Amino acid sequence: METLGFLFSPLTLAALLAWNFAVLSAVQLTVRLIGAYAPRATAFSALLLTLASLPIGAALVLVAQLSLDADVTMGLRARGLAAYQAYVFQQRLTWFPLAVVLTAVAGFVIIRATLRFKRTRSAVVAALGIGVLSAPWAVFLRLPS
């Protein structure tokens, strides 16, 4: 559960907010015309995306934790911290595509509602980029000790 504490720490939240603002700015400037860029709407959308990514990241950590095999975990802990962390990393990576899809869905809803992407194709392309770039990558930065 160290990862959840890390994920919800003020520094990580600020970094996620800044990252999501950068991602949404890049998506808008790439997919839409530069003249349609709105910094205030982007900041609000980044806040919404950050709020949406927190439960996705927490769910990823919890699902990966539940998928750990107790016997394997005990054996790997006996071999050392690095072996155990590699196993935890592997389990999180296994579930990560689901987190990417959930982030893309959240991104699609957010960009349609707040950034007013009208064309479905543009919104889908933007959501795919958001799903990959704004997925909860932070869960790989802090592994249990």
C-alpha angles and dihedrals in degrees: 000000000000088000093059090052089050092046093053096041116120093242093052092045091052091048091048091050092050091046093049090049089053092047094049091046091051092047092050094047092047102042100031133040117277090241090064093060113119116185095196094051089044092053091050091047090049089054091051092047091050091050090049094048094054097069089041090055092044091050090050091053093046095046091047090048091051091050093058113112109232094215093049091046093054092048093049093047088054089053093052145278095281093057092049093047091050089054092049090047090051092051092049091048090051091058096037097094088063089054090050091053093048091049090049091052091049090047091051092052092046097048092046093047103038107019093040099227100181103183112077093212092055091047092050093049091047092047091053090054091046091049093056099038101038099038112124096276089154090079088075093055096067119043124179118270 
